[in-house]
Amino acid sequence: MLFDVNLAKTVHNEYEMRLQEHRMLRAVARIRRERQGAHPFTLAYRRVVNWLQSNLNLADAQRSATPVTNPQTPCLDC
């Protein structure tokens, strides 16, 4: 089978057009988010904060559920 140069150019051009369209759609979505007041890092920041809060709440719930026996408190008068 011979390599068809015209077919390769057509496939490459189609790929470039789809890639450009994808980049434009991402840019439009980013601009919309910025117009709504969301900084590009805000959404990722919110996800991290929510994850941390859920882990802290889980740790607090586990800590309050387990009774403390024989606490190792240092002597303040020594």
PDB file with SEQRES, HELIX, SHEET and CRYST1 records, atoms N, CA, C and O in Angstrom:
SEQRES   1 A   78  MET LEU PHE ASP VAL ASN LEU ALA LYS THR VAL HIS ASN          
SEQRES   2 A   78  GLU TYR GLU MET ARG LEU GLN GLU HIS ARG MET LEU ARG          
SEQRES   3 A   78  ALA VAL ALA ARG ILE ARG ARG GLU ARG GLN GLY ALA HIS          
SEQRES   4 A   78  PRO PHE THR LEU ALA TYR ARG ARG VAL VAL ASN TRP LEU          
SEQRES   5 A   78  GLN SER ASN LEU ASN LEU ALA ASP ALA GLN ARG SER ALA          
SEQRES   6 A   78  THR PRO VAL THR ASN PRO GLN THR PRO CYS LEU ASP CYS          
HELIX    1 AA1 VAL A    5  ARG A   35  1                                  31    
HELIX    2 AA2 THR A   42  ALA A   65  1                                  24    
CRYST1    1.000    1.000    1.000  90.00  90.00  90.00 P 1           1          
ATOM      1  N   MET A   1       0.855  -1.185   0.000  1.00  0.00           N  
ATOM      2  CA  MET A   1       0.000   0.000   0.000  1.00  0.00           C  
ATOM      3  C   MET A   1       0.898   1.244   0.000  1.00  0.00           C  
ATOM      4  O   MET A   1       1.788   1.379   0.840  1.00  0.00           O  
ATOM      5  N   LEU A   2       0.659   2.110  -0.916  1.00  0.00           N  
ATOM      6  CA  LEU A   2       1.454   3.325  -1.024  1.00  0.00           C  
ATOM      7  C   LEU A   2       0.932   4.396  -0.061  1.00  0.00           C  
ATOM      8  O   LEU A   2      -0.252   4.436   0.273  1.00  0.00           O  
ATOM      9  N   PHE A   3       1.829   5.237   0.362  1.00  0.00           N  
ATOM     10  CA  PHE A   3       1.475   6.324   1.262  1.00  0.00           C  
ATOM     11  C   PHE A   3       0.830   7.443   0.451  1.00  0.00           C  
ATOM     12  O   PHE A   3       1.444   7.981  -0.470  1.00  0.00           O  
ATOM     13  N   ASP A   4      -0.391   7.787   0.789  1.00  0.00           N  
ATOM     14  CA  ASP A   4      -1.127   8.819   0.070  1.00  0.00           C  
ATOM     15  C   ASP A   4      -0.870  10.174   0.740  1.00  0.00           C  
ATOM     16  O   ASP A   4      -1.327  10.417   1.857  1.00  0.00           O  
ATOM     17  N   VAL A   5      -0.144  11.041   0.056  1.00  0.00           N  
ATOM     18  CA  VAL A   5       0.222  12.336   0.619  1.00  0.00           C  
ATOM     19  C   VAL A   5      -1.011  13.207   0.802  1.00  0.00           C  
ATOM     20  O   VAL A   5      -1.143  13.898   1.813  1.00  0.00           O  
ATOM     21  N   ASN A   6      -1.904  13.177  -0.163  1.00  0.00           N  
ATOM     22  CA  ASN A   6      -3.112  14.005  -0.067  1.00  0.00           C  
ATOM     23  C   ASN A   6      -3.984  13.573   1.110  1.00  0.00           C  
ATOM     24  O   ASN A   6      -4.547  14.415   1.809  1.00  0.00           O  
ATOM     25  N   LEU A   7      -4.094  12.279   1.326  1.00  0.00           N  
ATOM     26  CA  LEU A   7      -4.875  11.781   2.457  1.00  0.00           C  
ATOM     27  C   LEU A   7      -4.221  12.197   3.769  1.00  0.00           C  
ATOM     28  O   LEU A   7      -4.911  12.592   4.708  1.00  0.00           O  
ATOM     29  N   ALA A   8      -2.913  12.111   3.837  1.00  0.00           N  
ATOM     30  CA  ALA A   8      -2.199  12.513   5.052  1.00  0.00           C  
ATOM     31  C   ALA A   8      -2.399  14.002   5.330  1.00  0.00           C  
ATOM     32  O   ALA A   8      -2.594  14.399   6.478  1.00  0.00           O  
ATOM     33  N   LYS A   9      -2.350  14.818   4.289  1.00  0.00           N  
ATOM     34  CA  LYS A   9      -2.571  16.256   4.467  1.00  0.00           C  
ATOM     35  C   LYS A   9      -3.997  16.535   4.929  1.00  0.00           C  
ATOM     36  O   LYS A   9      -4.222  17.386   5.790  1.00  0.00           O  
ATOM     37  N   THR A  10      -4.956  15.816   4.355  1.00  0.00           N  
ATOM     38  CA  THR A  10      -6.354  15.999   4.740  1.00  0.00           C  
ATOM     39  C   THR A  10      -6.575  15.622   6.201  1.00  0.00           C  
ATOM     40  O   THR A  10      -7.242  16.345   6.941  1.00  0.00           O  
ATOM     41  N   VAL A  11      -6.014  14.491   6.611  1.00  0.00           N  
ATOM     42  CA  VAL A  11      -6.161  14.047   7.997  1.00  0.00           C  
ATOM     43  C   VAL A  11      -5.489  15.045   8.946  1.00  0.00           C  
ATOM     44  O   VAL A  11      -6.037  15.373   9.998  1.00  0.00           O  
ATOM     45  N   HIS A  12      -4.312  15.521   8.571  1.00  0.00           N  
ATOM     46  CA  HIS A  12      -3.604  16.487   9.403  1.00  0.00           C  
ATOM     47  C   HIS A  12      -4.391  17.788   9.518  1.00  0.00           C  
ATOM     48  O   HIS A  12      -4.497  18.354  10.606  1.00  0.00           O  
ATOM     49  N   ASN A  13      -4.939  18.264   8.411  1.00  0.00           N  
ATOM     50  CA  ASN A  13      -5.735  19.491   8.432  1.00  0.00           C  
ATOM     51  C   ASN A  13      -6.977  19.328   9.303  1.00  0.00           C  
ATOM     52  O   ASN A  13      -7.339  20.238  10.050  1.00  0.00           O  
ATOM     53  N   GLU A  14      -7.623  18.185   9.210  1.00  0.00           N  
ATOM     54  CA  GLU A  14      -8.809  17.915  10.032  1.00  0.00           C  
ATOM     55  C   GLU A  14      -8.434  17.916  11.512  1.00  0.00           C  
ATOM     56  O   GLU A  14      -9.150  18.468  12.348  1.00  0.00           O  
ATOM     57  N   TYR A  15      -7.305  17.290  11.819  1.00  0.00           N  
ATOM     58  CA  TYR A  15      -6.826  17.270  13.205  1.00  0.00           C  
ATOM     59  C   TYR A  15      -6.553  18.687  13.711  1.00  0.00           C  
ATOM     60  O   TYR A  15      -6.951  19.040  14.822  1.00  0.00           O  
ATOM     61  N   GLU A  16      -5.883  19.487  12.906  1.00  0.00           N  
ATOM     62  CA  GLU A  16      -5.566  20.864  13.294  1.00  0.00           C  
ATOM     63  C   GLU A  16      -6.842  21.683  13.513  1.00  0.00           C  
ATOM     64  O   GLU A  16      -6.919  22.471  14.455  1.00  0.00           O  
ATOM     65  N   MET A  17      -7.842  21.498  12.644  1.00  0.00           N  
ATOM     66  CA  MET A  17      -9.103  22.235  12.797  1.00  0.00           C  
ATOM     67  C   MET A  17      -9.809  21.840  14.089  1.00  0.00           C  
ATOM     68  O   MET A  17     -10.310  22.701  14.811  1.00  0.00           O  
ATOM     69  N   ARG A  18      -9.850  20.539  14.385  1.00  0.00           N  
ATOM     70  CA  ARG A  18     -10.512  20.085  15.617  1.00  0.00           C  
ATOM     71  C   ARG A  18      -9.761  20.548  16.855  1.00  0.00           C  
ATOM     72  O   ARG A  18     -10.375  20.897  17.863  1.00  0.00           O  
ATOM     73  N   LEU A  19      -8.444  20.554  16.782  1.00  0.00           N  
ATOM     74  CA  LEU A  19      -7.654  21.029  17.910  1.00  0.00           C  
ATOM     75  C   LEU A  19      -7.890  22.518  18.139  1.00  0.00           C  
ATOM     76  O   LEU A  19      -8.023  22.958  19.281  1.00  0.00           O  
ATOM     77  N   GLN A  20      -7.940  23.285  17.071  1.00  0.00           N  
ATOM     78  CA  GLN A  20      -8.202  24.715  17.184  1.00  0.00           C  
ATOM     79  C   GLN A  20      -9.606  24.955  17.743  1.00  0.00           C  
ATOM     80  O   GLN A  20      -9.794  25.836  18.581  1.00  0.00           O  
ATOM     81  N   GLU A  21     -10.581  24.186  17.289  1.00  0.00           N  
ATOM     82  CA  GLU A  21     -11.950  24.320  17.795  1.00  0.00           C  
ATOM     83  C   GLU A  21     -11.992  23.996  19.285  1.00  0.00           C  
ATOM     84  O   GLU A  21     -12.651  24.695  20.055  1.00  0.00           O  
ATOM     85  N   HIS A  22     -11.299  22.950  19.689  1.00  0.00           N  
ATOM     86  CA  HIS A  22     -11.257  22.576  21.096  1.00  0.00           C  
ATOM     87  C   HIS A  22     -10.640  23.694  21.937  1.00  0.00           C  
ATOM     88  O   HIS A  22     -11.149  24.013  23.012  1.00  0.00           O  
ATOM     89  N   ARG A  23      -9.559  24.283  21.461  1.00  0.00           N  
ATOM     90  CA  ARG A  23      -8.900  25.375  22.189  1.00  0.00           C  
ATOM     91  C   ARG A  23      -9.816  26.590  22.293  1.00  0.00           C  
ATOM     92  O   ARG A  23      -9.855  27.254  23.329  1.00  0.00           O  
ATOM     93  N   MET A  24     -10.550  26.881  21.225  1.00  0.00           N  
ATOM     94  CA  MET A  24     -11.467  28.018  21.262  1.00  0.00           C  
ATOM     95  C   MET A  24     -12.592  27.777  22.266  1.00  0.00           C  
ATOM     96  O   MET A  24     -12.963  28.685  23.010  1.00  0.00           O  
ATOM     97  N   LEU A  25     -13.139  26.557  22.291  1.00  0.00           N  
ATOM     98  CA  LEU A  25     -14.205  26.250  23.237  1.00  0.00           C  
ATOM     99  C   LEU A  25     -13.705  26.351  24.677  1.00  0.00           C  
ATOM    100  O   LEU A  25     -14.423  26.839  25.550  1.00  0.00           O  
ATOM    101  N   ARG A  26     -12.490  25.897  24.926  1.00  0.00           N  
ATOM    102  CA  ARG A  26     -11.924  26.017  26.274  1.00  0.00           C  
ATOM    103  C   ARG A  26     -11.723  27.480  26.647  1.00  0.00           C  
ATOM    104  O   ARG A  26     -11.962  27.867  27.790  1.00  0.00           O  
ATOM    105  N   ALA A  27     -11.286  28.293  25.689  1.00  0.00           N  
ATOM    106  CA  ALA A  27     -11.085  29.719  25.954  1.00  0.00           C  
ATOM    107  C   ALA A  27     -12.415  30.398  26.254  1.00  0.00           C  
ATOM    108  O   ALA A  27     -12.495  31.232  27.156  1.00  0.00           O  
ATOM    109  N   VAL A  28     -13.451  30.051  25.512  1.00  0.00           N  
ATOM    110  CA  VAL A  28     -14.777  30.621  25.756  1.00  0.00           C  
ATOM    111  C   VAL A  28     -15.272  30.234  27.150  1.00  0.00           C  
ATOM    112  O   VAL A  28     -15.815  31.070  27.872  1.00  0.00           O  
ATOM    113  N   ALA A  29     -15.085  28.968  27.527  1.00  0.00           N  
ATOM    114  CA  ALA A  29     -15.512  28.525  28.853  1.00  0.00           C  
ATOM    115  C   ALA A  29     -14.736  29.260  29.952  1.00  0.00           C  
ATOM    116  O   ALA A  29     -15.311  29.644  30.970  1.00  0.00           O  
ATOM    117  N   ARG A  30     -13.435  29.455  29.743  1.00  0.00           N  
ATOM    118  CA  ARG A  30     -12.628  30.171  30.724  1.00  0.00           C  
ATOM    119  C   ARG A  30     -13.084  31.615  30.855  1.00  0.00           C  
ATOM    120  O   ARG A  30     -13.173  32.141  31.965  1.00  0.00           O  
ATOM    121  N   ILE A  31     -13.371  32.257  29.735  1.00  0.00           N  
ATOM    122  CA  ILE A  31     -13.836  33.652  29.761  1.00  0.00           C  
ATOM    123  C   ILE A  31     -15.167  33.741  30.478  1.00  0.00           C  
ATOM    124  O   ILE A  31     -15.386  34.671  31.254  1.00  0.00           O  
ATOM    125  N   ARG A  32     -16.062  32.793  30.236  1.00  0.00           N  
ATOM    126  CA  ARG A  32     -17.357  32.803  30.929  1.00  0.00           C  
ATOM    127  C   ARG A  32     -17.170  32.665  32.437  1.00  0.00           C  
ATOM    128  O   ARG A  32     -17.826  33.357  33.216  1.00  0.00           O  
ATOM    129  N   ARG A  33     -16.275  31.770  32.844  1.00  0.00           N  
ATOM    130  CA  ARG A  33     -16.036  31.601  34.287  1.00  0.00           C  
ATOM    131  C   ARG A  33     -15.465  32.874  34.884  1.00  0.00           C  
ATOM    132  O   ARG A  33     -15.848  33.271  35.985  1.00  0.00           O  
ATOM    133  N   GLU A  34     -14.548  33.521  34.164  1.00  0.00           N  
ATOM    134  CA  GLU A  34     -13.950  34.751  34.684  1.00  0.00           C  
ATOM    135  C   GLU A  34     -14.984  35.866  34.765  1.00  0.00           C  
ATOM    136  O   GLU A  34     -14.948  36.671  35.696  1.00  0.00           O  
ATOM    137  N   ARG A  35     -15.890  35.926  33.820  1.00  0.00           N  
ATOM    138  CA  ARG A  35     -16.932  36.954  33.857  1.00  0.00           C  
ATOM    139  C   ARG A  35     -17.887  36.729  35.012  1.00  0.00           C  
ATOM    140  O   ARG A  35     -18.474  37.676  35.534  1.00  0.00           O  
ATOM    141  N   GLN A  36     -18.045  35.474  35.412  1.00  0.00           N  
ATOM    142  CA  GLN A  36     -18.915  35.170  36.554  1.00  0.00           C  
ATOM    143  C   GLN A  36     -18.198  35.416  37.875  1.00  0.00           C  
ATOM    144  O   GLN A  36     -18.782  35.232  38.943  1.00  0.00           O  
ATOM    145  N   GLY A  37     -16.949  35.828  37.810  1.00  0.00           N  
ATOM    146  CA  GLY A  37     -16.216  36.167  39.014  1.00  0.00           C  
ATOM    147  C   GLY A  37     -15.364  35.047  39.554  1.00  0.00           C  
ATOM    148  O   GLY A  37     -14.783  35.188  40.630  1.00  0.00           O  
ATOM    149  N   ALA A  38     -15.269  33.950  38.852  1.00  0.00           N  
ATOM    150  CA  ALA A  38     -14.464  32.834  39.331  1.00  0.00           C  
ATOM    151  C   ALA A  38     -13.071  32.917  38.718  1.00  0.00           C  
ATOM    152  O   ALA A  38     -12.904  32.834  37.502  1.00  0.00           O  
ATOM    153  N   HIS A  39     -12.093  33.079  39.570  1.00  0.00           N  
ATOM    154  CA  HIS A  39     -10.711  33.051  39.113  1.00  0.00           C  
ATOM    155  C   HIS A  39     -10.388  31.632  38.651  1.00  0.00           C  
ATOM    156  O   HIS A  39     -10.942  30.676  39.195  1.00  0.00           O  
ATOM    157  N   PRO A  40      -9.506  31.470  37.660  1.00  0.00           N  
ATOM    158  CA  PRO A  40      -9.209  30.107  37.189  1.00  0.00           C  
ATOM    159  C   PRO A  40      -8.792  29.140  38.291  1.00  0.00           C  
ATOM    160  O   PRO A  40      -9.078  27.946  38.203  1.00  0.00           O  
ATOM    161  N   PHE A  41      -8.113  29.644  39.339  1.00  0.00           N  
ATOM    162  CA  PHE A  41      -7.683  28.762  40.409  1.00  0.00           C  
ATOM    163  C   PHE A  41      -8.748  28.603  41.491  1.00  0.00           C  
ATOM    164  O   PHE A  41      -8.605  27.757  42.374  1.00  0.00           O  
ATOM    165  N   THR A  42      -9.822  29.410  41.436  1.00  0.00           N  
ATOM    166  CA  THR A  42     -10.823  29.380  42.493  1.00  0.00           C  
ATOM    167  C   THR A  42     -11.490  28.019  42.593  1.00  0.00           C  
ATOM    168  O   THR A  42     -11.691  27.506  43.694  1.00  0.00           O  
ATOM    169  N   LEU A  43     -11.835  27.432  41.456  1.00  0.00           N  
ATOM    170  CA  LEU A  43     -12.540  26.155  41.488  1.00  0.00           C  
ATOM    171  C   LEU A  43     -11.660  25.060  42.069  1.00  0.00           C  
ATOM    172  O   LEU A  43     -12.128  24.254  42.873  1.00  0.00           O  
ATOM    173  N   ALA A  44     -10.413  25.021  41.680  1.00  0.00           N  
ATOM    174  CA  ALA A  44      -9.491  24.026  42.239  1.00  0.00           C  
ATOM    175  C   ALA A  44      -9.267  24.299  43.722  1.00  0.00           C  
ATOM    176  O   ALA A  44      -9.189  23.364  44.519  1.00  0.00           O  
ATOM    177  N   TYR A  45      -9.164  25.564  44.096  1.00  0.00           N  
ATOM    178  CA  TYR A  45      -8.980  25.925  45.501  1.00  0.00           C  
ATOM    179  C   TYR A  45     -10.170  25.461  46.332  1.00  0.00           C  
ATOM    180  O   TYR A  45     -10.005  24.923  47.426  1.00  0.00           O  
ATOM    181  N   ARG A  46     -11.375  25.676  45.798  1.00  0.00           N  
ATOM    182  CA  ARG A  46     -12.575  25.234  46.524  1.00  0.00           C  
ATOM    183  C   ARG A  46     -12.587  23.728  46.706  1.00  0.00           C  
ATOM    184  O   ARG A  46     -12.964  23.233  47.768  1.00  0.00           O  
ATOM    185  N   ARG A  47     -12.178  22.991  45.676  1.00  0.00           N  
ATOM    186  CA  ARG A  47     -12.146  21.531  45.789  1.00  0.00           C  
ATOM    187  C   ARG A  47     -11.180  21.092  46.877  1.00  0.00           C  
ATOM    188  O   ARG A  47     -11.482  20.191  47.659  1.00  0.00           O  
ATOM    189  N   VAL A  48     -10.009  21.735  46.927  1.00  0.00           N  
ATOM    190  CA  VAL A  48      -9.014  21.373  47.951  1.00  0.00           C  
ATOM    191  C   VAL A  48      -9.543  21.710  49.335  1.00  0.00           C  
ATOM    192  O   VAL A  48      -9.417  20.904  50.257  1.00  0.00           O  
ATOM    193  N   VAL A  49     -10.132  22.888  49.494  1.00  0.00           N  
ATOM    194  CA  VAL A  49     -10.657  23.289  50.799  1.00  0.00           C  
ATOM    195  C   VAL A  49     -11.773  22.347  51.237  1.00  0.00           C  
ATOM    196  O   VAL A  49     -11.813  21.937  52.397  1.00  0.00           O  
ATOM    197  N   ASN A  50     -12.669  22.003  50.334  1.00  0.00           N  
ATOM    198  CA  ASN A  50     -13.746  21.070  50.683  1.00  0.00           C  
ATOM    199  C   ASN A  50     -13.199  19.720  51.078  1.00  0.00           C  
ATOM    200  O   ASN A  50     -13.694  19.095  52.015  1.00  0.00           O  
ATOM    201  N   TRP A  51     -12.169  19.258  50.361  1.00  0.00           N  
ATOM    202  CA  TRP A  51     -11.561  17.971  50.687  1.00  0.00           C  
ATOM    203  C   TRP A  51     -10.925  18.010  52.072  1.00  0.00           C  
ATOM    204  O   TRP A  51     -11.081  17.078  52.861  1.00  0.00           O  
ATOM    205  N   LEU A  52     -10.198  19.108  52.365  1.00  0.00           N  
ATOM    206  CA  LEU A  52      -9.572  19.240  53.678  1.00  0.00           C  
ATOM    207  C   LEU A  52     -10.616  19.299  54.782  1.00  0.00           C  
ATOM    208  O   LEU A  52     -10.461  18.655  55.819  1.00  0.00           O  
ATOM    209  N   GLN A  53     -11.686  20.072  54.563  1.00  0.00           N  
ATOM    210  CA  GLN A  53     -12.729  20.178  55.574  1.00  0.00           C  
ATOM    211  C   GLN A  53     -13.402  18.840  55.825  1.00  0.00           C  
ATOM    212  O   GLN A  53     -13.691  18.496  56.971  1.00  0.00           O  
ATOM    213  N   SER A  54     -13.654  18.085  54.769  1.00  0.00           N  
ATOM    214  CA  SER A  54     -14.297  16.787  54.959  1.00  0.00           C  
ATOM    215  C   SER A  54     -13.369  15.844  55.717  1.00  0.00           C  
ATOM    216  O   SER A  54     -13.831  15.075  56.559  1.00  0.00           O  
ATOM    217  N   ASN A  55     -12.064  15.890  55.432  1.00  0.00           N  
ATOM    218  CA  ASN A  55     -11.121  15.044  56.166  1.00  0.00           C  
ATOM    219  C   ASN A  55     -11.005  15.471  57.615  1.00  0.00           C  
ATOM    220  O   ASN A  55     -10.915  14.622  58.502  1.00  0.00           O  
ATOM    221  N   LEU A  56     -11.006  16.791  57.879  1.00  0.00           N  
ATOM    222  CA  LEU A  56     -10.942  17.260  59.256  1.00  0.00           C  
ATOM    223  C   LEU A  56     -12.204  16.888  60.014  1.00  0.00           C  
ATOM    224  O   LEU A  56     -12.130  16.489  61.176  1.00  0.00           O  
ATOM    225  N   ASN A  57     -13.365  17.011  59.373  1.00  0.00           N  
ATOM    226  CA  ASN A  57     -14.620  16.620  60.017  1.00  0.00           C  
ATOM    227  C   ASN A  57     -14.622  15.132  60.316  1.00  0.00           C  
ATOM    228  O   ASN A  57     -15.100  14.708  61.368  1.00  0.00           O  
ATOM    229  N   LEU A  58     -14.093  14.341  59.400  1.00  0.00           N  
ATOM    230  CA  LEU A  58     -14.013  12.900  59.613  1.00  0.00           C  
ATOM    231  C   LEU A  58     -13.077  12.592  60.772  1.00  0.00           C  
ATOM    232  O   LEU A  58     -13.383  11.745  61.611  1.00  0.00           O  
ATOM    233  N   ALA A  59     -11.935  13.278  60.824  1.00  0.00           N  
ATOM    234  CA  ALA A  59     -10.991  13.057  61.920  1.00  0.00           C  
ATOM    235  C   ALA A  59     -11.610  13.473  63.258  1.00  0.00           C  
ATOM    236  O   ALA A  59     -11.422  12.783  64.260  1.00  0.00           O  
ATOM    237  N   ASP A  60     -12.348  14.596  63.289  1.00  0.00           N  
ATOM    238  CA  ASP A  60     -13.014  15.027  64.520  1.00  0.00           C  
ATOM    239  C   ASP A  60     -14.056  14.008  64.954  1.00  0.00           C  
ATOM    240  O   ASP A  60     -14.177  13.699  66.140  1.00  0.00           O  
ATOM    241  N   ALA A  61     -14.803  13.489  63.994  1.00  0.00           N  
ATOM    242  CA  ALA A  61     -15.832  12.495  64.317  1.00  0.00           C  
ATOM    243  C   ALA A  61     -15.193  11.227  64.861  1.00  0.00           C  
ATOM    244  O   ALA A  61     -15.707  10.639  65.814  1.00  0.00           O  
ATOM    245  N   GLN A  62     -14.097  10.801  64.282  1.00  0.00           N  
ATOM    246  CA  GLN A  62     -13.412   9.604  64.782  1.00  0.00           C  
ATOM    247  C   GLN A  62     -12.817   9.856  66.156  1.00  0.00           C  
ATOM    248  O   GLN A  62     -12.844   8.976  67.017  1.00  0.00           O  
ATOM    249  N   ARG A  63     -12.278  11.056  66.370  1.00  0.00           N  
ATOM    250  CA  ARG A  63     -11.674  11.382  67.652  1.00  0.00           C  
ATOM    251  C   ARG A  63     -12.735  11.415  68.747  1.00  0.00           C  
ATOM    252  O   ARG A  63     -12.496  10.928  69.852  1.00  0.00           O  
ATOM    253  N   SER A  64     -13.903  11.983  68.454  1.00  0.00           N  
ATOM    254  CA  SER A  64     -14.951  12.064  69.470  1.00  0.00           C  
ATOM    255  C   SER A  64     -15.613  10.706  69.685  1.00  0.00           C  
ATOM    256  O   SER A  64     -16.181  10.472  70.752  1.00  0.00           O  
ATOM    257  N   ALA A  65     -15.558   9.820  68.721  1.00  0.00           N  
ATOM    258  CA  ALA A  65     -16.189   8.508  68.854  1.00  0.00           C  
ATOM    259  C   ALA A  65     -15.339   7.557  69.682  1.00  0.00           C  
ATOM    260  O   ALA A  65     -15.879   6.645  70.308  1.00  0.00           O  
ATOM    261  N   THR A  66     -14.027   7.745  69.702  1.00  0.00           N  
ATOM    262  CA  THR A  66     -13.164   6.834  70.461  1.00  0.00           C  
ATOM    263  C   THR A  66     -12.900   7.435  71.828  1.00  0.00           C  
ATOM    264  O   THR A  66     -12.439   8.573  71.918  1.00  0.00           O  
ATOM    265  N   PRO A  67     -13.180   6.698  72.893  1.00  0.00           N  
ATOM    266  CA  PRO A  67     -12.939   7.237  74.238  1.00  0.00           C  
ATOM    267  C   PRO A  67     -11.444   7.298  74.542  1.00  0.00           C  
ATOM    268  O   PRO A  67     -10.676   6.432  74.123  1.00  0.00           O  
ATOM    269  N   VAL A  68     -11.052   8.317  75.265  1.00  0.00           N  
ATOM    270  CA  VAL A  68      -9.653   8.489  75.629  1.00  0.00           C  
ATOM    271  C   VAL A  68      -9.418   7.741  76.939  1.00  0.00           C  
ATOM    272  O   VAL A  68     -10.052   8.036  77.953  1.00  0.00           O  
ATOM    273  N   THR A  69      -8.516   6.784  76.911  1.00  0.00           N  
ATOM    274  CA  THR A  69      -8.179   6.023  78.125  1.00  0.00           C  
ATOM    275  C   THR A  69      -6.732   6.273  78.470  1.00  0.00           C  
ATOM    276  O   THR A  69      -5.854   6.189  77.612  1.00  0.00           O  
ATOM    277  N   ASN A  70      -6.484   6.582  79.737  1.00  0.00           N  
ATOM    278  CA  ASN A  70      -5.137   6.832  80.245  1.00  0.00           C  
ATOM    279  C   ASN A  70      -4.404   7.886  79.412  1.00  0.00           C  
ATOM    280  O   ASN A  70      -3.430   7.571  78.728  1.00  0.00           O  
ATOM    281  N   PRO A  71      -4.869   9.129  79.469  1.00  0.00           N  
ATOM    282  CA  PRO A  71      -4.213  10.168  78.658  1.00  0.00           C  
ATOM    283  C   PRO A  71      -2.791  10.428  79.160  1.00  0.00           C  
ATOM    284  O   PRO A  71      -2.534  10.393  80.363  1.00  0.00           O  
ATOM    285  N   GLN A  72      -1.907  10.679  78.262  1.00  0.00           N  
ATOM    286  CA  GLN A  72      -0.502  10.947  78.569  1.00  0.00           C  
ATOM    287  C   GLN A  72      -0.294  12.452  78.679  1.00  0.00           C  
ATOM    288  O   GLN A  72       0.248  13.068  77.761  1.00  0.00           O  
ATOM    289  N   THR A  73      -0.713  13.046  79.781  1.00  0.00           N  
ATOM    290  CA  THR A  73      -0.548  14.489  79.968  1.00  0.00           C  
ATOM    291  C   THR A  73       0.705  14.745  80.795  1.00  0.00           C  
ATOM    292  O   THR A  73       0.934  14.047  81.783  1.00  0.00           O  
ATOM    293  N   PRO A  74       1.505  15.703  80.429  1.00  0.00           N  
ATOM    294  CA  PRO A  74       2.724  15.989  81.207  1.00  0.00           C  
ATOM    295  C   PRO A  74       2.376  16.674  82.531  1.00  0.00           C  
ATOM    296  O   PRO A  74       1.356  17.354  82.638  1.00  0.00           O  
ATOM    297  N   CYS A  75       3.196  16.495  83.490  1.00  0.00           N  
ATOM    298  CA  CYS A  75       3.010  17.112  84.795  1.00  0.00           C  
ATOM    299  C   CYS A  75       3.463  18.568  84.713  1.00  0.00           C  
ATOM    300  O   CYS A  75       4.615  18.841  84.375  1.00  0.00           O  
ATOM    301  N   LEU A  76       2.569  19.497  85.018  1.00  0.00           N  
ATOM    302  CA  LEU A  76       2.901  20.918  84.919  1.00  0.00           C  
ATOM    303  C   LEU A  76       3.620  21.424  86.157  1.00  0.00           C  
ATOM    304  O   LEU A  76       4.278  22.463  86.097  1.00  0.00           O  
ATOM    305  N   ASP A  77       3.514  20.713  87.288  1.00  0.00           N  
ATOM    306  CA  ASP A  77       4.131  21.167  88.533  1.00  0.00           C  
ATOM    307  C   ASP A  77       5.540  20.633  88.720  1.00  0.00           C  
ATOM    308  O   ASP A  77       6.222  21.021  89.669  1.00  0.00           O  
ATOM    309  N   CYS A  78       5.996  19.745  87.829  1.00  0.00           N  
ATOM    310  CA  CYS A  78       7.308  19.120  88.023  1.00  0.00           C  
ATOM    311  C   CYS A  78       8.446  20.061  87.684  1.00  0.00           C  
ATOM    312  O   CYS A  78       9.613  19.684  87.795  1.00  0.00           O  
TER     313      CYS A  78                                                      
END                                                                             
